[in-house]
Amino acid sequence: MADNEGGPMADDTIQAAGCVLWRRSPVDGELQICLVHRPKYDDWSHPKGKLKRGEDPLVGALREVEEETGYTAVLGAPLPTLRYLVAGRPKDVRYWAAEATNGHFTPNREVDRVLWLSPVEARDRLTMPRDRDLVHALLASLHLT
């Protein structure tokens, strides 16, 4: 479907949400960022996923964090929305900073590993370059840059 100018209609856009999940290290108190490994794509990314029909993006972001990492979280500042194409369809992924409160990771069908890394290590481990800017945005939102 297209609008009058030949572009994709807004309702054709895949809507997704996620978080840059962080915590203070239980060992030294340093900031750590959680990355998830998805075996289907063999990639490292921030926890995120498609929204259910009618789901509020904030609710979806927290749901995805819990489903993919096993952690509950408290949402913080909004971070940049990433926009890109997936199989020719536009996709918008809204992100928030989120502090992990408690939980425990259990491998599942979607995510087989999680890592808690320093911001520099997280930036280096992320598969998609577009995800790396979110690390800087998190640090800025926490006033650490």
N, C-alpha and C positions, 0 to 999 in steps of 0.2 A: 504494500500500500504506500502511496505517496501523497504528500500534500500538494497544493496548487503549484508549487515551484519545483516539483519533481524530487524533492528530498524525502527521506524517511519520515513517517509520522511519529509524533512523540510517543504514541502507545506501542510503537514497534521497538522502542528502546528497551533492552534488558535492564531491569532495575536490580541492583545488588547493594549490599552494605557490609561493612566490616570495621575492624578496629586495629589500631596499633596498640597491642596489649603490652603493658609494662608492669614491672614490680621492682622493688628494692631487693637486692641479693640477700638471702638469709645468711650468707657467710660474711660479706664485707660492706653491705649496705649500698653498693654501687647500683646504678640503674641497669636493668636488664630488659630486653625486648624479646617477646615470644614470637618465633617463626614456626610455621607448620610445613611439613613435607607431605605433598599429595602424590601418592604413588601413581595415580592415573596419568599425571602430567610429568612426574619426576621433577617437581619444582619446589622451591622454598618461597613462601609468601606469608603475608599477614593473614590472619583468619578473616574470611569473608565468604559470602554466598548470596545466591539469588533470594530476593524477597518473595514471600508467599503472596498470593493475590490479596490486595487490600492491607497488607502488613505495613505498619509504621516503620520507616527505616531505622529509627532508634531501637525499636524492639527487635527488628531483624538482625541488627548488628550484634546485640547482646546474645541473641539466640545462637547465631553462628559461632561466636566466641565460645560459648558453653558447649555446643555440639562438637566443635573441632578440637578444643583444647581441654575440656573438662573443668574449666575455671569459670567462676562467676566474676563479674567485674563491675566497677563503677565508672560510668561514662564521664569523660572530661570534655575538653574543647573539641569542636568540630575541626577536622583536618580537610585538606583539599579533596575534592571529588575527582576521581580519575575517570577519563572518558577515552574509550578505544573501541575498535571493531573486533567482533568475534564472529567468524564465519560470515562476514559481510554485514552483520547487524551491529548497530551501535549499542554499547554497554556503558552505563553509568554506575560507578561504585562509590557510594558515599562512605566516608571514613570518620571515625572519632578516635581521640585518645581514650584509652580505658585502662584503669588500674586494676590488676588482678587482685581479688580479695581472698578467695580460697578455692580449693579444688584439687584435682589430681587427674593427670592425663592417663587415658586408657586408649591404646591403639584401636582404630576403627576402620571401616571400609574406605572412608574419605581421606583420613589422615593417619599415617602410620608412625610418625615421629614428630616431636616438638623439641625445639632448642630454646633455651634462655641465653641470650647473648648480649654482650656490650653493644652500644649503638654502632661502633665502628665495625665490629664483627658481624652484626646484623646487616648493615649496609652492604658489606662484602659478600655475604651469603645469599642475599635475595637474588632470585633468578632474573626477574624482569627489572630492567633499569627504572621504569616508571615507579616501581614500589620504593626505590631508594630515597626519593624526595620526601616520602612520608616519614622517614626516620628524622630528617632535619625538621620537618613540620612538628613532629612530636616534641623534639628538644626545644624548639621555639615556644611551643605552647606551655611547656614546663619551666620556661625561663632559664634554660640551661645552655643557650648559645650566646 
